[in-house]
Amino acid sequence: MKKIILFSVTGAILISCVLIASFAEQRAAGNLPMTTHSATVSGQEKRFLMGSEGGRLVVYRLGEKKPFMTTDTFTYMLPKADKQKLEQGILIEGEAALRRTLEDYCS
C-alpha cells in the first residue's frame, strides 16, 4: 500500500514538473517577436531598456512605458553590481543582443 502511494505521489510530482517546464518554455518562446525582414521593424523598436520593476527583471522597448517583457528572474538574487546596473537601466541595441543579455541575467 505504501509503495502505491509513493508511486502516485512521485508520478504527480513528475507530471507537475513537466507541465511547469512546458509552460515556461512556451512563455519564453513567445516573448520575443520574430521578424523575417529587418526593413519592417523600425530602429526604435530594436532598442530595449532592461531594468527592475516589482523585484523582477523587465524589458521595455525604448520610448514605451509598458513593459515589453517581464521575466521570472528576481533581482534580489543577482549580484550587487548587476542590481545597480538594472536600477540605472541597461540600453540594449537589437534583438540578438537582447537575447544574449537575457541569457546572461536569467540563467
N, C-alpha and C positions, 0 to 999 in steps of 0.2 A: 504494500500500500504506500509506503514511504517513497519507494522508487517511482511509482506512478506520479505522485505529487511532485517529486524532484524533476522528473522529465517534463511535466506540464509547465512548471514554473520556468525551467530552462528554455523550453520552446517559446513561451510567451515573451521572455526577455530577448531571445534571438529575433523573433518576428518584430518586436518593437524597435530593436536596433536597425534592422533592415529598413523598416518604414521611415525611421528618422533620417537615416543616411540617404535614402532615396529622395525624401523631401528636401533635404539640404542641398543635394546635388542638382535637383531641378531648379531650386531657387537660385543657386549660384549661376547656373547656365542661363537663366533668363534675365539676369541683372544687367548685362552689358548688351547694348544694341548691336546688331550685326549690320554692317554696311557693305554693299557689294561694289559701290563706286564712290570714290572719295570726293568727287565733284558734287555729289548730292548732299553732303554734310558740310555746313559752313565751318570756317576755322574756329569760330566762337564755341561751337558745340563740341569741338575736340579738345577743349581746355577744361580742366577739372580742378576743384579745390577740395582737398581732403582735410577733414578736421574731426573734432569730437563734439558730440551732442548727446545729452542724456546718458553719458557714460559709455557710449558706443562710438565706434569709428564710422563716420559718414562721409559721403562724397556728394559734392554739388557740381552741377555744370556751372561754369564760370558765368556770373551775372544773374543766376537764378537763386531764389530764396528757399524754394522747396528742395529737400534732398533728392538727388538722383538715385542714390543707393544708401541704404542703412545696413551695415554688416552685423554679424553676430559677434564681432570681436569687441570685448570690453577693454576700454582704455586703461583701466586701473591695473591690468595685467601686463601692460607694456613697460619697458624701461623708462626711467625718468626723462632721458634725453628725447625719446620718441614722443612722450606725452607733451613735452614742451613744444616740440615742432608742430604737433597737432593743434595745440592751443593757438599757435600763431597762424596756422593754416599752411598746407603744403600745396603749391601750384604744380599741376601735372599737365604736361603737354602731350596729348594724343592718347588713343585708346590702348595701344600696346604698352605705353609707359604706365597707364593706369592699371592694367592687368598685372604688370611686374610689381608695382608698388603695393597693390592689394595682396599679392602673394607674399611679399616680404612682411607685411604687417599682420596678415591673417593666418600665417602658418606657424 
